[in-house]
Amino acid sequence: ERVSDQVFHFEKMSLKWVLSNEYGLVFVAGYPKSHPANYATTLLELVRDEFIKEYGKEVRNDVVDGADTGKFEKRFQELHRKAEIQDKQSPSTAAVSASTKSEKSRSTATAATKP
């Protein structure tokens, strides 16, 4: 079920999605292209797994219209925080952040030494 990162860019927006082929569901996140959400894939996978765990039976039985999905909003907020935290703790994110800071320091030092 895991699909490589799927992204669609349009004008100033980006859409990222993950699939659940077994249930015929697509989970989509949108964000400004200028502020990529590095944790979007993690968030989508967490939401997909939790949503299917909670509502998979209804989806399989095609009774989604009657399912009370309102309580999922609180769980979504929890998953969103979890994805952000995981992204901040990720070694690849830390390496990119350190590299960016290092480049900024070099360019600042270079600008300061130029007459």
C-alpha positions in Angstrom: 0.0 0.0 0.0 2.9 2.4 0.5 3.3 4.6 -2.5 6.3 6.8 -3.1 5.7 10.4 -2.4 3.1 11.7 -4.7 3.1 15.5 -5.2 1.2 17.8 -7.5 2.3 21.5 -7.8 0.0 24.1 -9.2 0.8 27.8 -9.1 1.5 28.6 -5.5 0.2 25.4 -4.0 1.4 21.8 -3.6 -0.8 18.8 -3.0 0.7 15.6 -1.5 -1.3 12.4 -1.2 -1.2 8.8 0.0 -3.5 6.0 -1.1 -5.4 3.2 0.6 -6.0 0.9 -2.4 -7.8 -1.7 -0.2 -10.4 0.8 0.9 -10.5 3.0 -2.2 -9.5 6.1 -0.3 -7.1 9.0 -1.1 -5.7 11.2 1.7 -4.6 14.6 0.6 -2.7 17.5 2.2 -2.4 20.9 0.6 0.3 23.5 1.5 1.9 26.6 0.0 4.7 25.7 -2.3 6.9 28.3 -0.7 6.5 26.6 2.7 6.8 22.9 2.1 5.5 20.7 4.9 8.3 18.2 5.3 6.1 16.1 7.6 3.2 15.9 5.1 3.9 12.3 4.1 4.2 11.2 7.8 1.0 13.0 8.6 -0.9 11.5 5.7 0.3 8.0 6.6 -0.7 8.5 10.3 -4.1 9.9 9.3 -4.7 7.1 6.8 -3.8 4.4 9.3 -5.9 5.9 12.1 -8.9 6.7 9.9 -9.0 3.1 8.5 -8.6 1.7 12.1 -11.6 3.8 13.2 -13.8 3.8 10.1 -12.5 0.9 8.0 -15.5 -1.3 8.8 -18.0 1.5 7.7 -16.0 2.1 4.5 -15.9 -1.6 3.7 -19.7 -1.9 4.2 -20.3 1.3 2.2 -22.0 3.1 5.1 -19.7 6.1 5.3 -22.6 8.5 4.9 -23.9 7.5 8.3 -20.6 7.4 10.1 -19.9 10.0 12.7 -16.5 11.3 11.7 -16.7 14.5 13.7 -14.8 13.0 16.6 -11.9 12.4 14.3 -10.9 16.1 14.3 -9.4 15.9 17.7 -7.5 12.8 16.7 -6.3 14.6 13.6 -4.9 17.4 15.7 -3.0 14.9 17.8 -1.6 13.2 14.7 -0.6 16.6 13.2 1.4 17.4 16.4 3.0 13.9 16.3 4.0 14.3 12.7 5.6 17.7 13.3 7.5 16.4 16.3 8.8 13.3 14.4 9.9 15.6 11.6 11.8 17.8 14.0 13.5 14.8 15.5 14.4 13.2 12.2 18.1 13.1 11.5 17.6 14.1 7.9 15.7 17.2 9.0 18.3 18.1 11.5 21.1 17.7 8.9 19.2 20.0 6.4 18.6 22.5 9.2 22.3 22.5 10.2 23.4 22.8 6.5 21.1 25.7 6.0 22.4 27.5 9.1 26.0 26.8 8.1 25.3 28.3 4.6 23.7 31.4 6.1 26.7 31.8 8.5 29.1 31.6 5.6 27.2 34.1 3.4 26.9 36.5 6.4 30.6 36.2 7.1 31.4 36.7 3.4 29.2 39.8 3.3 30.7 41.2 6.4 34.3 40.8 5.1 33.6 42.5 1.7 34.6 46.2 1.6 
